[in-house]
Amino acid sequence: MHACPSTHGLIRLAEASFAGQPATLAATQRMKIEPAAMEVLSAKVRTDPRHGLLLCRPASSAHADLFRTTLVQYFLDKQAAGIIRVSQNAILYLVPPGDFVNEHLAVRSLGGPTV
């Protein structure tokens, strides 16, 4: 799983809100992965530090089977991103493997704008 640079602050916020206890983050809503929705999501994450991305993709093809956990497979089947409320004002989006993830990671690896 890849956390975009803007997401690291949200992860620290989640850790702090659990006061040293193991954090359990729950995806309580989902958002369809459609081009228009993903453009809006990209803009939110780029401009609002209260929104972050967790991008799901196996490190290599050898890890693909291990990577398809029940949670990731659920979102793949639904063609949806999970919405995880970290706090009242902070949201993480868990995005399963696919074009959106591949494009984001490709742009980041080429030194393009990070989301």
C-alpha positions in Angstrom: 0.0 0.0 0.0 1.3 3.4 -0.9 0.5 6.6 1.1 0.8 9.8 -0.9 3.0 12.4 0.8 0.1 14.5 1.8 -1.4 11.5 3.6 1.4 11.1 6.2 0.0 13.8 8.4 -3.4 12.1 8.4 -1.8 8.8 9.4 -0.1 10.5 12.3 -3.4 12.0 13.3 -5.0 8.6 13.3 -2.2 7.2 15.4 -2.5 10.0 17.9 -6.2 9.6 18.2 -5.8 6.0 19.3 -3.3 7.0 22.1 -0.8 4.3 21.5 -3.4 1.5 21.1 -3.5 -0.5 17.9 -5.5 1.6 15.4 -8.5 0.1 13.7 -9.6 2.2 10.8 -12.9 1.3 9.2 -14.0 2.1 5.7 -17.6 3.0 6.5 -18.6 4.3 3.1 -17.5 3.8 -0.5 -17.2 6.0 -3.6 -17.6 4.6 -7.1 -14.4 4.7 -9.2 -15.6 6.8 -12.1 -13.5 9.3 -14.0 -15.4 12.4 -12.8 -15.4 11.3 -9.2 -11.7 10.5 -9.3 -10.9 13.9 -10.8 -12.7 15.5 -7.9 -10.9 13.3 -5.4 -7.5 14.2 -6.9 -8.3 17.8 -6.6 -9.4 17.4 -3.0 -6.3 15.6 -2.0 -4.1 18.1 -3.8 -5.7 21.2 -2.2 -7.0 20.1 1.2 -4.6 18.5 3.7 -7.6 16.9 5.5 -7.9 14.4 2.6 -5.4 11.7 1.8 -4.9 8.6 -0.4 -3.9 5.1 0.4 -3.1 3.5 -3.0 -3.3 -0.3 -3.1 -0.9 -2.1 -5.4 1.3 -5.2 -4.9 5.0 -4.5 -4.9 5.5 -7.1 -7.6 3.5 -9.7 -9.6 4.9 -12.3 -7.2 3.0 -10.6 -4.4 -0.3 -10.2 -6.3 -2.1 -13.2 -4.8 -1.0 -12.3 -1.2 -2.0 -8.7 -1.7 -5.6 -9.4 -2.6 -6.9 -9.4 1.0 -10.6 -9.6 1.6 -10.8 -5.8 2.0 -8.9 -5.0 -1.2 -10.9 -7.6 -3.1 -14.1 -6.2 -1.8 -13.3 -2.8 -3.2 -12.1 -4.3 -6.4 -15.3 -6.2 -6.8 -17.4 -3.1 -6.1 -15.1 -0.9 -8.3 -15.1 1.6 -5.4 -12.8 3.4 -3.1 -13.2 3.0 0.6 -13.8 6.1 2.7 -12.2 6.1 6.1 -13.0 8.9 8.5 -9.8 9.5 10.5 -11.4 12.3 12.6 -14.4 14.5 12.2 -12.6 16.6 9.6 -10.1 14.2 8.1 -10.7 11.5 5.5 -8.5 8.8 3.9 -9.5 7.2 0.7 -8.5 3.5 0.2 -8.2 3.0 -3.6 -7.8 -0.5 -4.9 -5.5 -1.5 -7.7 -6.4 -0.1 -11.1 -5.8 2.7 -13.6 -6.2 5.5 -11.0 -3.5 4.0 -8.8 -1.2 3.2 -11.7 -1.5 6.7 -13.1 -0.9 8.3 -9.7 2.2 6.2 -8.9 3.6 6.7 -12.4 3.3 10.5 -12.1 5.0 10.4 -8.7 7.8 8.3 -9.9 8.4 10.7 -12.8 8.7 13.6 -10.4 5.3 15.1 -11.4 2.9 16.7 -9.0 2.2 14.6 -5.9 -1.2 14.0 -4.6 
